[in-house]
Amino acid sequence: MIPLYGLKAFIWMYNDFVSFFKTNKMTTKDRSINSNLALFITGGLNYQTVHHLTPYVNHMHYPALSKELELFCKENNLNYQYFPNYIEALKSHLRFLKTLGLNS
C-alpha cells in the first residue's frame, strides 16, 4: 500500500495533477525499475518520474510508488514509460543526441 504522504497525498494537494503528470511523463522516463542494485547506486533516481512527482519521499518507497503510478497510468489511459535497463536508456540518449546534431 502507498504511504499516506506519497502519491495520493500529492494528487489531493494539486487539483491539476493530471496535466502536470502528463507534462512530467513527456519529459521523463524511468530505467531499471526492477533492479535493487540500480535503486541503491542511484539513490532512487532510476525512478525519475516518481522522483519528480514526490521529491519529498524517501527513495526506498519509490518501487511501491512506481507500481501505484503504473496503475494510475493504466486507469487514465496514460503510457508509463521506462527503459528496462541502463543500456537501453543510453542507446536512446545517443539516438536523441544524433537527432539533435542532424537538425543543427
Secondary structure, DSSP 4 states (H G I P E B T S, - for coil): ---TTSHHHHHHH-TTHHHHHHHHHHH--EE-TT-HHHHHHHTTTTSHHHHHH-TTS-GGGHHHHHHHHHHHHHHTT----EESSHHHHHHHHHHHHHHHHHH-
